[in-house]
Amino acid sequence: MDTTTPHGELLFSIFGALAQYERALTRERVVAGLAAARRRGRRGGRPPTLDPEQIEQITAALDGGASKASVCRTFKVPRSTLLDTLAWVGWTSPAKA
């Protein structure tokens, strides 16, 4: 396709517009599918590593003076998972006296 001619430029523009339209339709369908799944009670994504009971035990242990390293070993979770979970629940370390 020779895009230096008016005919080529028109075709190139039409193909671009069709691609953009197709992308918008795909996105619309995906969003509608996710909304329908949510209405059926389905959640996407990876299952959480720690359940609420474990998070409660972890925060209690940390409040009691346990180190993050020992908590990671006890609950068999990586440090990054522990830190992300603590940030997600809004836990802050107790102030040292």
Biopython code that builds the backbone (N, CA, C, O; Angstrom):
import numpy as np
from Bio.PDB.StructureBuilder import StructureBuilder

atoms = [
    (1, "MET", "N", (0.849, -1.164, 0.000)),
    (1, "MET", "CA", (0.000, 0.000, 0.000)),
    (1, "MET", "C", (0.905, 1.241, 0.000)),
    (1, "MET", "O", (1.809, 1.384, 0.823)),
    (2, "ASP", "N", (0.630, 2.094, -0.924)),
    (2, "ASP", "CA", (1.412, 3.321, -1.061)),
    (2, "ASP", "C", (0.673, 4.443, -0.337)),
    (2, "ASP", "O", (-0.334, 4.951, -0.831)),
    (3, "THR", "N", (1.184, 4.829, 0.847)),
    (3, "THR", "CA", (0.499, 5.831, 1.660)),
    (3, "THR", "C", (0.831, 7.259, 1.238)),
    (3, "THR", "O", (0.387, 8.214, 1.876)),
    (4, "THR", "N", (1.602, 7.407, 0.179)),
    (4, "THR", "CA", (1.911, 8.757, -0.301)),
    (4, "THR", "C", (0.812, 9.274, -1.221)),
    (4, "THR", "O", (0.751, 10.471, -1.501)),
    (5, "THR", "N", (-0.058, 8.379, -1.694)),
    (5, "THR", "CA", (-1.161, 8.797, -2.564)),
    (5, "THR", "C", (-2.422, 9.020, -1.733)),
    (5, "THR", "O", (-2.539, 8.470, -0.638)),
    (6, "PRO", "N", (-3.351, 9.804, -2.226)),
    (6, "PRO", "CA", (-4.600, 10.018, -1.488)),
    (6, "PRO", "C", (-5.366, 8.709, -1.245)),
    (6, "PRO", "O", (-5.961, 8.510, -0.186)),
    (7, "HIS", "N", (-5.336, 7.820, -2.254)),
    (7, "HIS", "CA", (-6.024, 6.531, -2.126)),
    (7, "HIS", "C", (-5.394, 5.702, -0.997)),
    (7, "HIS", "O", (-6.109, 5.130, -0.174)),
    (8, "GLY", "N", (-4.087, 5.640, -0.961)),
    (8, "GLY", "CA", (-3.377, 4.879, 0.075)),
    (8, "GLY", "C", (-3.582, 5.476, 1.456)),
    (8, "GLY", "O", (-3.733, 4.756, 2.443)),
    (9, "GLU", "N", (-3.586, 6.790, 1.512)),
    (9, "GLU", "CA", (-3.799, 7.463, 2.795)),
    (9, "GLU", "C", (-5.208, 7.180, 3.326)),
    (9, "GLU", "O", (-5.389, 6.971, 4.525)),
    (10, "LEU", "N", (-6.201, 7.173, 2.437)),
    (10, "LEU", "CA", (-7.574, 6.869, 2.830)),
    (10, "LEU", "C", (-7.674, 5.444, 3.367)),
    (10, "LEU", "O", (-8.265, 5.223, 4.424)),
    (11, "LEU", "N", (-7.109, 4.489, 2.660)),
    (11, "LEU", "CA", (-7.160, 3.091, 3.112)),
    (11, "LEU", "C", (-6.469, 2.923, 4.465)),
    (11, "LEU", "O", (-6.963, 2.220, 5.346)),
    (12, "PHE", "N", (-5.333, 3.571, 4.610)),
    (12, "PHE", "CA", (-4.588, 3.482, 5.862)),
    (12, "PHE", "C", (-5.429, 4.044, 7.013)),
    (12, "PHE", "O", (-5.452, 3.465, 8.099)),
    (13, "SER", "N", (-6.109, 5.149, 6.787)),
    (13, "SER", "CA", (-6.965, 5.752, 7.808)),
    (13, "SER", "C", (-8.152, 4.856, 8.140)),
    (13, "SER", "O", (-8.527, 4.724, 9.305)),
    (14, "ILE", "N", (-8.739, 4.244, 7.124)),
    (14, "ILE", "CA", (-9.883, 3.344, 7.346)),
    (14, "ILE", "C", (-9.449, 2.135, 8.160)),
    (14, "ILE", "O", (-10.151, 1.742, 9.092)),
    (15, "PHE", "N", (-8.302, 1.531, 7.827)),
    (15, "PHE", "CA", (-7.809, 0.373, 8.587)),
    (15, "PHE", "C", (-7.536, 0.749, 10.041)),
    (15, "PHE", "O", (-7.824, -0.027, 10.952)),
    (16, "GLY", "N", (-6.988, 1.923, 10.251)),
    (16, "GLY", "CA", (-6.737, 2.389, 11.617)),
    (16, "GLY", "C", (-8.026, 2.584, 12.401)),
    (16, "GLY", "O", (-8.115, 2.227, 13.576)),
    (17, "ALA", "N", (-9.030, 3.160, 11.731)),
    (17, "ALA", "CA", (-10.319, 3.384, 12.396)),
    (17, "ALA", "C", (-10.998, 2.048, 12.714)),
    (17, "ALA", "O", (-11.598, 1.900, 13.779)),
    (18, "LEU", "N", (-10.908, 1.083, 11.807)),
    (18, "LEU", "CA", (-11.486, -0.238, 12.059)),
    (18, "LEU", "C", (-10.781, -0.938, 13.219)),
    (18, "LEU", "O", (-11.436, -1.579, 14.041)),
    (19, "ALA", "N", (-9.469, -0.824, 13.294)),
    (19, "ALA", "CA", (-8.722, -1.436, 14.387)),
    (19, "ALA", "C", (-9.113, -0.800, 15.716)),
    (19, "ALA", "O", (-9.284, -1.504, 16.711)),
    (20, "GLN", "N", (-9.254, 0.503, 15.744)),
    (20, "GLN", "CA", (-9.644, 1.210, 16.959)),
    (20, "GLN", "C", (-11.056, 0.805, 17.385)),
    (20, "GLN", "O", (-11.320, 0.622, 18.573)),
    (21, "TYR", "N", (-11.954, 0.667, 16.422)),
    (21, "TYR", "CA", (-13.329, 0.249, 16.690)),
    (21, "TYR", "C", (-13.361, -1.167, 17.270)),
    (21, "TYR", "O", (-14.061, -1.433, 18.247)),
    (22, "GLU", "N", (-12.602, -2.059, 16.660)),
    (22, "GLU", "CA", (-12.552, -3.446, 17.122)),
    (22, "GLU", "C", (-12.003, -3.523, 18.542)),
    (22, "GLU", "O", (-12.503, -4.305, 19.351)),
    (23, "ARG", "N", (-10.994, -2.734, 18.856)),
    (23, "ARG", "CA", (-10.414, -2.703, 20.197)),
    (23, "ARG", "C", (-11.440, -2.200, 21.213)),
    (23, "ARG", "O", (-11.524, -2.732, 22.319)),
    (24, "ALA", "N", (-12.209, -1.192, 20.851)),
    (24, "ALA", "CA", (-13.234, -0.658, 21.748)),
    (24, "ALA", "C", (-14.333, -1.689, 21.993)),
    (24, "ALA", "O", (-14.818, -1.820, 23.117)),
    (25, "LEU", "N", (-14.727, -2.417, 20.957)),
    (25, "LEU", "CA", (-15.745, -3.462, 21.119)),
    (25, "LEU", "C", (-15.242, -4.567, 22.046)),
    (25, "LEU", "O", (-15.979, -5.042, 22.910)),
    (26, "THR", "N", (-13.992, -4.972, 21.864)),
    (26, "THR", "CA", (-13.416, -6.012, 22.704)),
    (26, "THR", "C", (-13.403, -5.567, 24.163)),
    (26, "THR", "O", (-13.786, -6.324, 25.055)),
    (27, "ARG", "N", (-12.961, -4.343, 24.397)),
    (27, "ARG", "CA", (-12.925, -3.830, 25.766)),
    (27, "ARG", "C", (-14.330, -3.776, 26.372)),
    (27, "ARG", "O", (-14.518, -4.133, 27.535)),
    (28, "GLU", "N", (-15.299, -3.337, 25.599)),
    (28, "GLU", "CA", (-16.679, -3.267, 26.074)),
    (28, "GLU", "C", (-17.192, -4.646, 26.468)),
    (28, "GLU", "O", (-17.859, -4.793, 27.492)),
    (29, "ARG", "N", (-16.883, -5.656, 25.660)),
    (29, "ARG", "CA", (-17.316, -7.027, 25.952)),
    (29, "ARG", "C", (-16.643, -7.576, 27.206)),
    (29, "ARG", "O", (-17.281, -8.250, 28.015)),
    (30, "VAL", "N", (-15.361, -7.289, 27.363)),
    (30, "VAL", "CA", (-14.637, -7.765, 28.548)),
    (30, "VAL", "C", (-15.206, -7.136, 29.808)),
    (30, "VAL", "O", (-15.425, -7.834, 30.798)),
    (31, "VAL", "N", (-15.449, -5.836, 29.791)),
    (31, "VAL", "CA", (-16.002, -5.145, 30.958)),
    (31, "VAL", "C", (-17.396, -5.689, 31.279)),
    (31, "VAL", "O", (-17.726, -5.883, 32.449)),
    (32, "ALA", "N", (-18.211, -5.933, 30.261)),
    (32, "ALA", "CA", (-19.554, -6.478, 30.479)),
    (32, "ALA", "C", (-19.468, -7.894, 31.054)),
    (32, "ALA", "O", (-20.259, -8.254, 31.926)),
    (33, "GLY", "N", (-18.525, -8.690, 30.577)),
    (33, "GLY", "CA", (-18.349, -10.044, 31.093)),
    (33, "GLY", "C", (-17.907, -10.049, 32.541)),
    (33, "GLY", "O", (-18.390, -10.857, 33.334)),
    (34, "LEU", "N", (-16.995, -9.160, 32.895)),
    (34, "LEU", "CA", (-16.543, -9.069, 34.289)),
    (34, "LEU", "C", (-17.676, -8.612, 35.207)),
    (34, "LEU", "O", (-17.812, -9.102, 36.328)),
    (35, "ALA", "N", (-18.478, -7.678, 34.729)),
    (35, "ALA", "CA", (-19.616, -7.203, 35.525)),
    (35, "ALA", "C", (-20.639, -8.321, 35.718)),
    (35, "ALA", "O", (-21.194, -8.471, 36.807)),
    (36, "ALA", "N", (-20.889, -9.099, 34.681)),
    (36, "ALA", "CA", (-21.834, -10.216, 34.791)),
    (36, "ALA", "C", (-21.312, -11.271, 35.764)),
    (36, "ALA", "O", (-22.079, -11.831, 36.547)),
    (37, "ALA", "N", (-20.028, -11.537, 35.714)),
    (37, "ALA", "CA", (-19.431, -12.510, 36.637)),
    (37, "ALA", "C", (-19.527, -12.001, 38.072)),
    (37, "ALA", "O", (-19.809, -12.776, 38.986)),
    (38, "ARG", "N", (-19.295, -10.711, 38.276)),
    (38, "ARG", "CA", (-19.393, -10.120, 39.614)),
    (38, "ARG", "C", (-20.817, -10.244, 40.152)),
    (38, "ARG", "O", (-21.018, -10.509, 41.337)),
    (39, "ARG", "N", (-21.815, -10.047, 39.266)),
    (39, "ARG", "CA", (-23.216, -10.183, 39.689)),
    (39, "ARG", "C", (-23.531, -11.621, 40.091)),
    (39, "ARG", "O", (-24.382, -11.853, 40.950)),
    (40, "ARG", "N", (-22.847, -12.591, 39.475)),
    (40, "ARG", "CA", (-23.046, -13.997, 39.818)),
    (40, "ARG", "C", (-22.241, -14.404, 41.048)),
    (40, "ARG", "O", (-22.292, -15.557, 41.476)),
    (41, "GLY", "N", (-21.501, -13.455, 41.612)),
    (41, "GLY", "CA", (-20.743, -13.751, 42.815)),
    (41, "GLY", "C", (-19.337, -14.264, 42.564)),
    (41, "GLY", "O", (-18.690, -14.757, 43.487)),
    (42, "ARG", "N", (-18.861, -14.163, 41.357)),
    (42, "ARG", "CA", (-17.514, -14.635, 41.022)),
    (42, "ARG", "C", (-16.525, -13.490, 41.154)),
    (42, "ARG", "O", (-16.816, -12.351, 40.790)),
    (43, "ARG", "N", (-15.344, -13.817, 41.684)),
    (43, "ARG", "CA", (-14.280, -12.821, 41.794)),
    (43, "ARG", "C", (-13.105, -13.317, 40.981)),
    (43, "ARG", "O", (-12.786, -14.506, 40.979)),
    (44, "GLY", "N", (-12.472, -12.395, 40.296)),
    (44, "GLY", "CA", (-11.307, -12.779, 39.523)),
    (44, "GLY", "C", (-10.043, -12.593, 40.337)),
    (44, "GLY", "O", (-10.077, -12.120, 41.473)),
    (45, "GLY", "N", (-8.950, -12.969, 39.747)),
    (45, "GLY", "CA", (-7.658, -12.758, 40.384)),
    (45, "GLY", "C", (-7.182, -13.958, 41.177)),
    (45, "GLY", "O", (-7.867, -14.973, 41.306)),
    (46, "ARG", "N", (-5.992, -13.798, 41.695)),
    (46, "ARG", "CA", (-5.361, -14.858, 42.462)),
    (46, "ARG", "C", (-5.967, -14.911, 43.867)),
    (46, "ARG", "O", (-6.263, -13.870, 44.453)),
    (47, "PRO", "N", (-6.154, -16.124, 44.412)),
    (47, "PRO", "CA", (-6.695, -16.219, 45.772)),
    (47, "PRO", "C", (-5.711, -15.632, 46.783)),
    (47, "PRO", "O", (-4.500, -15.702, 46.578)),
    (48, "PRO", "N", (-6.217, -15.056, 47.866)),
    (48, "PRO", "CA", (-5.320, -14.471, 48.860)),
    (48, "PRO", "C", (-4.481, -15.554, 49.547)),
    (48, "PRO", "O", (-4.956, -16.667, 49.775)),
    (49, "THR", "N", (-3.241, -15.216, 49.870)),
    (49, "THR", "CA", (-2.338, -16.154, 50.529)),
    (49, "THR", "C", (-2.710, -16.329, 51.994)),
    (49, "THR", "O", (-2.660, -17.433, 52.535)),
    (50, "LEU", "N", (-3.080, -15.235, 52.619)),
    (50, "LEU", "CA", (-3.413, -15.251, 54.044)),
    (50, "LEU", "C", (-4.898, -14.981, 54.235)),
    (50, "LEU", "O", (-5.449, -14.049, 53.649)),
    (51, "ASP", "N", (-5.546, -15.810, 55.064)),
    (51, "ASP", "CA", (-6.958, -15.563, 55.341)),
    (51, "ASP", "C", (-7.079, -14.575, 56.502)),
    (51, "ASP", "O", (-6.091, -14.305, 57.186)),
    (52, "PRO", "N", (-8.268, -14.037, 56.729)),
    (52, "PRO", "CA", (-8.430, -13.020, 57.776)),
    (52, "PRO", "C", (-7.984, -13.488, 59.167)),
    (52, "PRO", "O", (-7.457, -12.698, 59.951)),
    (53, "GLU", "N", (-8.195, -14.759, 59.467)),
    (53, "GLU", "CA", (-7.773, -15.292, 60.775)),
    (53, "GLU", "C", (-6.253, -15.254, 60.917)),
    (53, "GLU", "O", (-5.731, -14.887, 61.970)),
    (54, "GLN", "N", (-5.554, -15.630, 59.865)),
    (54, "GLN", "CA", (-4.087, -15.584, 59.893)),
    (54, "GLN", "C", (-3.578, -14.149, 60.012)),
    (54, "GLN", "O", (-2.610, -13.889, 60.726)),
    (55, "ILE", "N", (-4.224, -13.229, 59.321)),
    (55, "ILE", "CA", (-3.818, -11.823, 59.397)),
    (55, "ILE", "C", (-3.979, -11.308, 60.823)),
    (55, "ILE", "O", (-3.136, -10.564, 61.324)),
    (56, "GLU", "N", (-5.067, -11.713, 61.467)),
    (56, "GLU", "CA", (-5.293, -11.325, 62.858)),
    (56, "GLU", "C", (-4.192, -11.889, 63.766)),
    (56, "GLU", "O", (-3.691, -11.191, 64.648)),
    (57, "GLN", "N", (-3.821, -13.152, 63.544)),
    (57, "GLN", "CA", (-2.754, -13.768, 64.343)),
    (57, "GLN", "C", (-1.420, -13.076, 64.100)),
    (57, "GLN", "O", (-0.640, -12.877, 65.032)),
    (58, "ILE", "N", (-1.160, -12.712, 62.857)),
    (58, "ILE", "CA", (0.097, -12.041, 62.519)),
    (58, "ILE", "C", (0.178, -10.678, 63.189)),
    (58, "ILE", "O", (1.201, -10.332, 63.780)),
    (59, "THR", "N", (-0.894, -9.908, 63.097)),
    (59, "THR", "CA", (-0.855, -8.572, 63.705)),
    (59, "THR", "C", (-0.730, -8.677, 65.225)),
    (59, "THR", "O", (-0.065, -7.854, 65.853)),
    (60, "ALA", "N", (-1.376, -9.697, 65.820)),
    (60, "ALA", "CA", (-1.250, -9.891, 67.269)),
    (60, "ALA", "C", (0.184, -10.255, 67.638)),
    (60, "ALA", "O", (0.709, -9.775, 68.643)),
    (61, "ALA", "N", (0.818, -11.100, 66.827)),
    (61, "ALA", "CA", (2.202, -11.493, 67.095)),
    (61, "ALA", "C", (3.140, -10.294, 66.951)),
    (61, "ALA", "O", (4.043, -10.110, 67.768)),
    (62, "LEU", "N", (2.934, -9.500, 65.939)),
    (62, "LEU", "CA", (3.785, -8.327, 65.734)),
    (62, "LEU", "C", (3.568, -7.295, 66.839)),
    (62, "LEU", "O", (4.519, -6.661, 67.296)),
    (63, "ASP", "N", (2.322, -7.131, 67.262)),
    (63, "ASP", "CA", (2.039, -6.214, 68.369)),
    (63, "ASP", "C", (2.665, -6.727, 69.668)),
    (63, "ASP", "O", (3.018, -5.941, 70.547)),
    (64, "GLY", "N", (2.796, -8.038, 69.781)),
    (64, "GLY", "CA", (3.398, -8.644, 70.963)),
    (64, "GLY", "C", (4.911, -8.605, 70.958)),
    (64, "GLY", "O", (5.540, -9.024, 71.930)),
    (65, "GLY", "N", (5.506, -8.114, 69.890)),
    (65, "GLY", "CA", (6.961, -7.964, 69.854)),
    (65, "GLY", "C", (7.690, -8.944, 68.960)),
    (65, "GLY", "O", (8.920, -8.927, 68.913)),
    (66, "ALA", "N", (6.978, -9.792, 68.253)),
    (66, "ALA", "CA", (7.640, -10.745, 67.353)),
    (66, "ALA", "C", (8.240, -9.998, 66.163)),
    (66, "ALA", "O", (7.721, -8.969, 65.732)),
    (67, "SER", "N", (9.333, -10.531, 65.648)),
    (67, "SER", "CA", (9.958, -9.903, 64.485)),
    (67, "SER", "C", (9.226, -10.331, 63.210)),
    (67, "SER", "O", (8.560, -11.365, 63.172)),
    (68, "LYS", "N", (9.366, -9.520, 62.188)),
    (68, "LYS", "CA", (8.735, -9.853, 60.909)),
    (68, "LYS", "C", (9.345, -11.110, 60.321)),
    (68, "LYS", "O", (8.643, -11.896, 59.684)),
    (69, "ALA", "N", (10.646, -11.316, 60.522)),
    (69, "ALA", "CA", (11.319, -12.508, 60.006)),
    (69, "ALA", "C", (10.751, -13.772, 60.650)),
    (69, "ALA", "O", (10.524, -14.772, 59.969)),
    (70, "SER", "N", (10.522, -13.725, 61.971)),
    (70, "SER", "CA", (9.975, -14.914, 62.642)),
    (70, "SER", "C", (8.533, -15.172, 62.206)),
    (70, "SER", "O", (8.122, -16.324, 62.066)),
    (71, "VAL", "N", (7.772, -14.111, 61.993)),
    (71, "VAL", "CA", (6.397, -14.267, 61.516)),
    (71, "VAL", "C", (6.393, -14.893, 60.117)),
    (71, "VAL", "O", (5.570, -15.760, 59.822)),
    (72, "CYS", "N", (7.313, -14.450, 59.265)),
    (72, "CYS", "CA", (7.411, -15.023, 57.915)),
    (72, "CYS", "C", (7.726, -16.514, 57.980)),
    (72, "CYS", "O", (7.146, -17.310, 57.241)),
    (73, "ARG", "N", (8.641, -16.885, 58.864)),
    (73, "ARG", "CA", (8.994, -18.308, 59.004)),
    (73, "ARG", "C", (7.815, -19.106, 59.549)),
    (73, "ARG", "O", (7.523, -20.201, 59.068)),
    (74, "THR", "N", (7.144, -18.558, 60.546)),
    (74, "THR", "CA", (6.034, -19.268, 61.180)),
    (74, "THR", "C", (4.878, -19.508, 60.206)),
    (74, "THR", "O", (4.319, -20.604, 60.153)),
    (75, "PHE", "N", (4.529, -18.485, 59.444)),
    (75, "PHE", "CA", (3.379, -18.595, 58.540)),
    (75, "PHE", "C", (3.761, -19.005, 57.122)),
    (75, "PHE", "O", (2.906, -19.124, 56.244)),
    (76, "LYS", "N", (5.072, -19.221, 56.909)),
    (76, "LYS", "CA", (5.584, -19.679, 55.605)),
    (76, "LYS", "C", (5.128, -18.769, 54.457)),
    (76, "LYS", "O", (4.589, -19.225, 53.449)),
    (77, "VAL", "N", (5.368, -17.458, 54.652)),
    (77, "VAL", "CA", (5.061, -16.491, 53.606)),
    (77, "VAL", "C", (6.299, -15.648, 53.335)),
    (77, "VAL", "O", (7.082, -15.394, 54.250)),
    (78, "PRO", "N", (6.489, -15.211, 52.101)),
    (78, "PRO", "CA", (7.614, -14.323, 51.801)),
    (78, "PRO", "C", (7.436, -12.972, 52.501)),
    (78, "PRO", "O", (6.318, -12.549, 52.792)),
    (79, "ARG", "N", (8.548, -12.319, 52.759)),
    (79, "ARG", "CA", (8.520, -11.016, 53.434)),
    (79, "ARG", "C", (7.706, -10.000, 52.631)),
    (79, "ARG", "O", (6.983, -9.187, 53.208)),
    (80, "SER", "N", (7.823, -10.046, 51.302)),
    (80, "SER", "CA", (7.074, -9.100, 50.467)),
    (80, "SER", "C", (5.565, -9.291, 50.637)),
    (80, "SER", "O", (4.817, -8.314, 50.662)),
    (81, "THR", "N", (5.115, -10.543, 50.753)),
    (81, "THR", "CA", (3.693, -10.810, 50.963)),
    (81, "THR", "C", (3.255, -10.272, 52.318)),
    (81, "THR", "O", (2.188, -9.672, 52.446)),
    (82, "LEU", "N", (4.094, -10.494, 53.329)),
    (82, "LEU", "CA", (3.778, -9.991, 54.663)),
    (82, "LEU", "C", (3.658, -8.464, 54.654)),
    (82, "LEU", "O", (2.693, -7.911, 55.183)),
    (83, "LEU", "N", (4.628, -7.795, 54.061)),
    (83, "LEU", "CA", (4.615, -6.333, 54.040)),
    (83, "LEU", "C", (3.422, -5.796, 53.248)),
    (83, "LEU", "O", (2.783, -4.831, 53.667)),
    (84, "ASP", "N", (3.121, -6.414, 52.110)),
    (84, "ASP", "CA", (1.967, -5.986, 51.305)),
    (84, "ASP", "C", (0.665, -6.176, 52.085)),
    (84, "ASP", "O", (-0.211, -5.312, 52.055)),
    (85, "THR", "N", (0.541, -7.313, 52.786)),
    (85, "THR", "CA", (-0.675, -7.583, 53.549)),
    (85, "THR", "C", (-0.819, -6.607, 54.701)),
    (85, "THR", "O", (-1.915, -6.114, 54.968)),
    (86, "LEU", "N", (0.282, -6.326, 55.385)),
    (86, "LEU", "CA", (0.231, -5.377, 56.500)),
    (86, "LEU", "C", (-0.150, -3.976, 56.015)),
    (86, "LEU", "O", (-0.900, -3.264, 56.682)),
    (87, "ALA", "N", (0.369, -3.595, 54.864)),
    (87, "ALA", "CA", (0.008, -2.290, 54.296)),
    (87, "ALA", "C", (-1.464, -2.273, 53.906)),
    (87, "ALA", "O", (-2.146, -1.263, 54.083)),
    (88, "TRP", "N", (-1.951, -3.386, 53.377)),
    (88, "TRP", "CA", (-3.336, -3.477, 52.931)),
    (88, "TRP", "C", (-4.307, -3.354, 54.103)),
    (88, "TRP", "O", (-5.354, -2.720, 53.973)),
    (89, "VAL", "N", (-3.965, -3.962, 55.261)),
    (89, "VAL", "CA", (-4.862, -3.890, 56.422)),
    (89, "VAL", "C", (-4.627, -2.625, 57.244)),
    (89, "VAL", "O", (-5.388, -2.333, 58.167)),
    (90, "GLY", "N", (-3.574, -1.873, 56.912)),
    (90, "GLY", "CA", (-3.325, -0.615, 57.598)),
    (90, "GLY", "C", (-2.590, -0.756, 58.923)),
    (90, "GLY", "O", (-2.680, 0.122, 59.781)),
    (91, "TRP", "N", (-1.864, -1.855, 59.094)),
    (91, "TRP", "CA", (-1.130, -2.080, 60.349)),
    (91, "TRP", "C", (0.103, -1.195, 60.384)),
    (91, "TRP", "O", (0.812, -1.058, 59.387)),
    (92, "THR", "N", (0.352, -0.597, 61.539)),
    (92, "THR", "CA", (1.579, 0.167, 61.741)),
    (92, "THR", "C", (2.292, -0.418, 62.946)),
    (92, "THR", "O", (1.653, -0.871, 63.895)),
    (93, "SER", "N", (3.608, -0.408, 62.907)),
    (93, "SER", "CA", (4.374, -0.996, 64.001)),
    (93, "SER", "C", (4.181, -0.168, 65.268)),
    (93, "SER", "O", (4.045, 1.054, 65.211)),
    (94, "PRO", "N", (4.171, -0.853, 66.414)),
    (94, "PRO", "CA", (4.005, -0.109, 67.668)),
    (94, "PRO", "C", (5.206, 0.779, 67.917)),
    (94, "PRO", "O", (6.331, 0.417, 67.572)),
    (95, "ALA", "N", (4.978, 1.939, 68.515)),
    (95, "ALA", "CA", (6.064, 2.880, 68.796)),
    (95, "ALA", "C", (6.953, 2.312, 69.894)),
    (95, "ALA", "O", (6.467, 1.806, 70.905)),
    (96, "LYS", "N", (8.250, 2.403, 69.682)),
    (96, "LYS", "CA", (9.198, 1.906, 70.680)),
    (96, "LYS", "C", (9.397, 2.959, 71.756)),
    (96, "LYS", "O", (9.561, 4.144, 71.468)),
    (97, "ALA", "N", (9.379, 2.501, 73.001)),
    (97, "ALA", "CA", (9.528, 3.442, 74.122)),
    (97, "ALA", "C", (10.963, 3.695, 74.474)),
    (97, "ALA", "O", (11.248, 4.462, 75.393)),
]
sb = StructureBuilder()
sb.init_structure("model")
sb.init_model(0)
sb.init_chain("A")
sb.init_seg("    ")
for serial, (resi, resn, name, xyz) in enumerate(atoms, 1):
    if name == "N":
        sb.init_residue(resn, " ", resi, " ")
    sb.init_atom(name, np.array(xyz, "f"), 0.0, 1.0, " ", f" {name:<3s}", serial, name[0])
structure = sb.get_structure()
